Amino acid sequence: MAAREGLVGDAPAAPAAPAPPTSSTSPSAPSPAAPAPAARTGNGFPCSYYVDETGKLRRDLSPRELLDVLAAGTGTLWVDVDTNDRHQCAVLDKVFKFHPLSVEDALNPLSRVKLEEYPGYLFMIVRGVRFCDETDDPYDIETYNLDFFLGKRFLVTSHAQEARAVEEMKQRIERNPDVLARGAERMMHAIADLSVDAYFPIVDQLDQFIDGLEERVFTQFDQSALRDIFSVKRLVLSLRRHLTPQREVLATVTNRPTPFLTPETQVYFRDVYDHVLRINDSLDTYRELLSSTLDSYLSQVSNRLGMVTKGLSLVATLSIPFVVVSGMWGMNVKDIPIADHPHAFTIMMLIQLVMGIALVALLKWRNWL
């Protein structure tokens, strides 16, 4: 904590910095139809949106302006912090004065999903997930933490990686500032809902993976499918591991009374909780399907091995008469019966064939074939 306090100690100097350029003058500003950037480059200000009591929207407030808005206690403020920027992280300590333990959890990418209530705000962490496009493994996913600091009139989100739910909410506010005017708690619900909904495309992709594996196992019997079965099964278990804590957190949010969430807003969080339950049920179903597919694959391997063993056993059994007869009459001794007979070879072949046919008849009679 000492190291971080040393980093944020420079935050008071931020108000003295020149005012951030407007969207029309910033060299990195997007076109009017594009979403706003997550953070301003070079000034250390986090991306922020503020709607006052008149419905007027302001963007990218400086730390001094954030302090004035918090002191006024009117309107709705949303601040999005990139935890990779130490100057933006300073806002958590110096402007909002959050508890050091919650700030430490927000800056730690390995923090577990949790819900805690501190004096003046509610702190929640949810786990976002998406497919990793940087690797060749089609079953590889990456996760990130999305942190929420919910107060009476403000919402602060923080994350180390790009969060699509946050970017989508920024686009919605750009198109319609009334989205923010509904209140900080509704903003928190909307972002959490988008984060949970990001699991649905992955679940749909899992359905396609399993359909393809079943086709390869039951129709083609692709021996390389075993590795993919274990890969998809590992993916399902990984998703359940990330989703289970969120189910508990959302269950607490929807049921536990708190001054930061009205009962009307808790109803909206019940819908998010219902989504988590649906996803969890789907994952349980997929896990059972994968187990059945794996059992079917192993059964087919066993059956094929049994058929091969059965065929080899039949060949070995049928070769016994030929080996025995040819071995006995092929000995280098004198006075072997019918050795001097002009049709000895034909007689021996007939004897061997009769013995082979008799063995096959015996095996069929015992239902061994």
PyMOL commands that set and color helices and strands:
alter all, ss='L'
color gray80, all
select helices_A, chain A and resi 2-8+11-16+63-72+86-95+100-107+164-175+178-181+184-197+199-220+225-255+263-329+344-365
alter helices_A, ss='H'
color red, helices_A
select strands_A, chain A and resi 47-51+57-59+76-82+114-118+121-131+141-150+154-159
alter strands_A, ss='S'
color yellow, strands_A
deselect
rebuild
show_as cartoon
